[in-house]
Amino acid sequence: MRAAMAAELEGKSIPDGNPNQCADKTKTRIQFDYDAYAEVERWWMSGGRERIEAKPSLAGVAAAIVAVIPFLRRWW
């Protein structure tokens, strides 16, 4: 950490694999350098819309109720 801070203060480039994750330019680029709108559009076109617009089936609702009953019994 001290070496990373000293390198920052001296204006030297910080090598990959830096323990200071904020100073690691490769990790930062991988994590934040993407187009979020393009990713959402890709997800939407690959089936996201169907997931959002799907109506719950009666069997799904019944299964959810059965799964919640033991939890509710503890609190009542």
PATOR-816043 format. One record per residue: x, y, z of N, C-alpha, C in turn; residue in three letters. Coordinates in steps of 0.2 Angstrom, whole numbers, plus 2048, in hexadecimal, padded with zeros to 3 digits. Layout:
BEGIN
XYZXYZXYZALA...
This chain:
BEGIN
8047FA800800800800804806800MET80A80680480E80C80481280D7FDARG8148077FA8178087F481280B7EFALA80C8097EF80780B7EA8068137EBALA8058157F280481C7F380B8207F1MET81081D7F28168217F08178227E8ALA81581C7E581581C7DE8108227DBALA80A8227DE8058277DC80882E7DDGLU80B82F7E380D8367E48138387E0LEU8178337DD81C8357D981A8357D2GLU8148337D08118337C981382D7C5GLY8168277C98188217C581281D7C4LYS8128197BE80D8157BD80D80F7C2SER80780D7C48068087C98058017C5ILE8097FC7C78097F67C38027F27C4PRO8007ED7C07FA7E97C17FB7E57C7ASP7F67E37CA7F67DF7D07F77E37D6GLY7F67E97D67F77ED7DC7F37EB7E1ASN7F57EB7E77F07E97ED7EB7EF7EEPRO7ED7F57EC7E87FA7ED7E37FA7E7ASN7DD7F77E87D97F67E27D77FC7DEGLN7D68017E27D48087DE7DA80A7DACYS7E08087DB7E680B7D77E78067D1ALA7E58007D27E67FB7CC7E27FD7C6ASP7E57FF7C17E28027BB7DF7FC7B7LYS7E27F67B77DF7F17B37D87EE7B7THR7D87EE7BD7D27EC7C17CD7F17C0LYS7CE7F77C07CA7FD7BF7C77FC7B8THR7CB7FC7B37C97FB7AC7C47F67ABARG7C67F07AE7C17EA7AD7BB7EB7B0ILE7BB7EE7B67B47EE7BA7B07F47B8GLN7B37F97B57AF7FF7B47AE8017ADPHE7B37FE7A87B38017A17AE7FC79DASP7A87FD79D7A37FA79979D7FF798TYR7997FD79379380179278D7FE795ASP78B80179B7867FE79F77F7FD79BALA77E8027977788027937787FD78DTYR77E7FC78B77E7F678677D7EF789ALA7807EF78F77F7E87937787E7795GLU7747EC79776D7EC7987697EA792VAL76B7ED78C7677EC7867697E4784GLU76F7E27857707DB78376C7D6787ARG76C7D878E7687D47927617D4791TRP75E7DA78F7577DB78D7557D6787TRP75A7D77827587D377C7597CC77DMET75D7C978275F7C278275A7BF787SER7547C278974F7BF78D74D7C2793GLY7507C879474F7CC79A7487CF79AGLY7457D179473F7D37947397CE795ARG73B7C87937367C27957367C179CGLU73C7C179F73C7C07A77387C67AAARG7397CC7A87357D17AC72E7D17AAILE72C7CF7A47257CF7A37217C97A4GLU7257C47A67217BD7A771D7BE7ADALA7177BB7AC7127BB7B27137B57B6LYS7137B57BC7147AF7C170E7AA7C0PRO7107A47BF70B79F7BE70879D7C5SER70379A7C56FF7987CB7047937CFLEU70778F7CC70C78A7CF71278D7D2ALA7147937CF71A7967D271879A7D8GLY71279D7D870F7A07DE70E79C7E4VAL70B7967E270A7917E771178E7EAALA71678D7E671C78B7E971F7917EDALA71E7977EB72179C7EF71E79C7F6ALA71779B7F671379B7FD716796801ILE7167907FE71978A80272078B805VAL72478E80172B79080372B795809ALA72679980972679E80E72379C815VAL71E79781571A79581B71F793821ILE72478F82072878E82672C794829PRO72D79982573079F82772B7A382BPHE7257A382971F7A782C71D7A3833LEU71E79D83371C79983972179B83FARG72779D83D72C79F84372A7A5846ARG7277AA8427257B084471E7B1847TRP71A7AD8467137AD8487127A984ETRP
